[in-house]
Amino acid sequence: MIGIMGTKDGRIDLYIANAAPFAQPILNELREIIHEGCPGVEETIKWSRPFFVYKGMLCYMSEFKEHCAFGFWKGREILGAEAADASDSRGQFGRITSLKDLPPRRTILNYMKKARQLNEAAEAAPPKPKPRNLKAPLPVPDYLNAALRKDKKASAAFESFSPSRRREYVEWLTEAKTEATRQRRLETAIGWIAEGKSRNWKYEKC
């Protein structure tokens, strides 16, 4: 059951007040739609941007120098397999530079409803049993091995990673739909690996 009223966070008021003039109406409109679509939503700040929580992470919005971004935490389940993940600076609706760039209000409300229902279902579902056997290590692609050989620090860090941490990187790279996407991910991965970071390091201290 949805709560009667969500909670607002003064830090988001400040975030919007400090945003560029073009961004303020966009962020205010998104905030209003989010509360309309999920009356029980709670606001917070994570990774320096506004997040909205309802029985788990729901959606987020961001302001950048020349555009805003908006997206759902479970974007791929809501928008399809091609949806960008929550770390993409363009969000799942592309670069939003004015209210005209937003989908119709009814469309966003429908997405909000689906996001809300997904979180409600996840909370109600019984916990999944822990797998008895660990997944077998995935073969490391030749292009990743080649890139690691060029960076001794990254190579040493990768060798020290647990099988599951290696798997995260291998899966991320092999799931790239295009060569250009794979190359961008590869460059990012080498930098993170050299710093000893996991694929999902941004969210580990959430």
C-alpha positions as CSV (number, residue, x, y, z in Angstrom):
1,M,0.0,0.0,0.0
2,I,1.3,3.4,-1.0
3,G,1.9,5.9,1.8
4,I,-0.3,9.0,2.0
5,M,2.5,11.4,1.7
6,G,6.1,11.3,0.7
7,T,8.9,13.1,2.4
8,K,10.9,15.9,1.0
9,D,14.6,16.7,1.7
10,G,15.8,20.2,2.1
11,R,19.0,19.3,0.4
12,I,17.1,18.8,-2.9
13,D,15.5,22.2,-2.5
14,L,19.1,23.6,-2.3
15,Y,20.2,21.4,-5.2
16,I,17.5,22.9,-7.4
17,A,18.0,26.4,-6.2
18,N,21.7,26.2,-7.1
19,A,21.1,24.6,-10.5
20,A,21.5,26.6,-13.7
21,P,18.4,28.6,-14.8
22,F,17.6,26.2,-17.6
23,A,17.7,23.2,-15.3
24,Q,15.4,24.5,-12.5
25,P,12.1,24.1,-14.2
26,I,13.1,20.6,-15.5
27,L,14.1,19.4,-12.0
28,N,11.0,20.9,-10.4
29,E,8.7,19.3,-12.9
30,L,10.4,15.9,-12.5
31,R,10.2,16.2,-8.7
32,E,6.5,17.0,-8.9
33,I,5.8,14.0,-11.3
34,I,7.8,11.6,-9.1
35,H,5.7,12.6,-6.0
36,E,2.5,12.3,-8.0
37,G,3.4,8.9,-9.3
38,C,4.5,7.5,-6.0
39,P,3.0,9.4,-3.0
40,G,5.0,7.4,-0.5
41,V,8.4,8.3,-2.1
42,E,11.2,9.6,0.1
43,E,13.9,12.0,-1.1
44,T,17.6,11.8,-0.4
45,I,21.0,12.7,-1.8
46,K,23.3,9.9,-3.1
47,W,26.5,10.4,-5.0
48,S,25.9,14.2,-5.0
49,R,22.5,14.0,-6.8
50,P,18.9,13.7,-5.9
51,F,17.5,10.1,-5.5
52,F,14.0,9.0,-4.7
53,V,13.4,5.9,-2.6
54,Y,10.3,3.8,-2.1
55,K,10.9,0.2,-0.8
56,G,14.3,0.5,-2.3
57,M,16.0,2.7,-4.9
58,L,13.4,4.1,-7.3
59,C,14.7,6.9,-9.6
60,Y,17.1,9.8,-9.8
61,M,17.7,13.1,-11.5
62,S,20.8,15.2,-12.1
63,E,21.9,18.6,-13.4
64,F,25.0,18.9,-15.5
65,K,26.6,22.0,-17.1
66,E,24.4,21.9,-20.2
67,H,21.7,19.3,-19.6
68,C,19.8,17.4,-17.0
69,A,19.4,13.6,-16.7
70,F,16.6,11.4,-15.3
71,G,16.4,7.7,-14.9
72,F,15.1,4.7,-13.0
73,W,17.2,2.5,-10.8
74,K,15.7,-0.6,-12.5
75,G,15.7,1.1,-15.9
76,R,16.2,-2.0,-17.9
77,E,13.2,-3.8,-16.3
78,I,11.1,-0.7,-17.0
79,L,12.3,0.6,-20.3
80,G,13.8,-2.6,-21.8
81,A,17.3,-4.2,-22.2
82,E,18.7,-1.2,-24.1
83,A,18.1,1.3,-21.3
84,A,21.2,2.9,-19.9
85,D,22.2,2.0,-16.3
86,A,22.0,4.4,-13.4
87,S,25.6,5.6,-13.7
88,D,25.1,6.9,-17.3
89,S,25.4,10.8,-17.2
90,R,22.8,11.0,-20.0
91,G,20.2,9.2,-17.9
92,Q,17.6,6.9,-19.7
93,F,15.9,9.7,-21.5
94,G,18.9,11.4,-23.2
95,R,20.1,14.9,-22.6
96,I,17.3,17.0,-21.3
97,T,17.9,20.7,-21.9
98,S,14.3,22.0,-21.6
99,L,10.8,20.8,-20.6
100,K,10.2,19.9,-24.3
101,D,12.8,17.1,-24.0
102,L,10.8,15.3,-21.3
103,P,8.4,12.5,-22.3
104,P,4.7,13.3,-21.8
105,R,3.7,13.5,-18.2
106,R,1.4,10.5,-18.5
107,T,4.3,8.4,-19.9
108,I,6.5,9.2,-16.9
109,L,3.7,8.5,-14.5
110,N,3.2,5.1,-16.1
111,Y,6.9,4.4,-15.7
112,M,6.7,5.5,-12.1
113,K,3.8,3.1,-11.5
114,K,5.9,0.2,-13.0
115,A,8.9,1.2,-10.9
116,R,6.8,1.3,-7.8
117,Q,5.2,-2.0,-8.4
118,L,8.6,-3.6,-9.1
119,N,9.9,-2.5,-5.7
120,E,6.7,-3.6,-4.0
121,A,7.0,-7.0,-5.5
122,A,10.7,-7.3,-4.6
123,E,9.9,-6.5,-1.0
124,A,7.0,-9.0,-0.8
125,A,8.9,-11.8,-2.5
126,P,10.6,-14.4,-0.2
127,P,14.4,-14.1,0.0
128,K,16.1,-16.1,-2.7
129,P,18.1,-19.1,-1.4
130,K,21.8,-18.8,-1.6
131,P,23.3,-20.7,-4.5
132,R,25.1,-23.9,-3.4
133,N,27.8,-23.6,-6.0
134,L,29.8,-20.6,-7.1
135,K,29.7,-19.7,-10.8
136,A,32.6,-21.0,-12.8
137,P,35.1,-18.3,-13.8
138,L,34.4,-16.7,-17.2
139,P,37.3,-16.8,-19.7
140,V,39.0,-13.5,-19.8
141,P,38.7,-12.0,-23.3
142,D,41.9,-11.5,-25.3
143,Y,41.3,-7.8,-25.6
144,L,41.1,-7.5,-21.8
145,N,44.2,-9.6,-21.3
146,A,46.1,-7.4,-23.9
147,A,45.0,-4.2,-22.1
148,L,46.0,-5.6,-18.7
149,R,49.5,-6.5,-20.0
150,K,50.0,-2.9,-20.9
151,D,49.3,-1.7,-17.4
152,K,51.3,-3.6,-14.7
153,K,49.3,-2.0,-11.9
154,A,46.0,-3.0,-13.4
155,S,47.3,-6.5,-14.2
156,A,48.5,-7.1,-10.6
157,A,45.2,-5.8,-9.2
158,F,43.1,-8.0,-11.5
159,E,45.1,-11.1,-10.5
160,S,44.3,-10.3,-6.8
161,F,40.6,-10.0,-7.5
162,S,38.2,-12.7,-6.4
163,P,36.5,-14.7,-9.2
164,S,33.2,-12.9,-8.7
165,R,34.9,-9.5,-9.0
166,R,36.7,-10.6,-12.2
167,R,33.4,-11.9,-13.5
168,E,31.7,-8.5,-13.0
169,Y,34.2,-6.9,-15.3
170,V,34.2,-9.7,-17.9
171,E,30.4,-9.7,-18.1
172,W,30.3,-5.9,-18.4
173,L,32.7,-5.9,-21.3
174,T,31.2,-8.9,-23.2
175,E,27.7,-7.5,-22.9
176,A,28.6,-4.3,-24.8
177,K,26.4,-4.1,-27.9
178,T,28.9,-2.3,-30.1
179,E,32.7,-2.1,-30.5
180,A,32.7,1.6,-29.6
181,T,30.8,0.8,-26.4
182,R,33.2,-2.0,-25.5
183,Q,36.2,0.2,-26.1
184,R,34.9,2.9,-23.8
185,R,34.1,0.3,-21.1
186,L,37.5,-1.3,-21.5
187,E,39.3,2.1,-21.0
188,T,37.2,2.8,-17.9
189,A,37.7,-0.8,-16.6
190,I,41.5,-0.6,-16.8
191,G,41.5,2.7,-14.8
192,W,39.2,1.3,-12.1
193,I,41.1,-2.0,-11.9
194,A,44.4,-0.2,-11.5
195,E,42.9,1.6,-8.5
196,G,41.7,-1.8,-7.0
197,K,38.0,-0.9,-7.6
198,S,35.3,-3.4,-8.3
199,R,33.0,-2.9,-11.2
200,N,30.2,-1.5,-8.9
201,W,32.5,0.4,-6.6
202,K,30.2,3.5,-6.8
203,Y,27.4,1.7,-5.0
204,E,29.2,-0.4,-2.5
205,K,29.0,2.3,0.3
206,C,25.5,3.3,-0.6
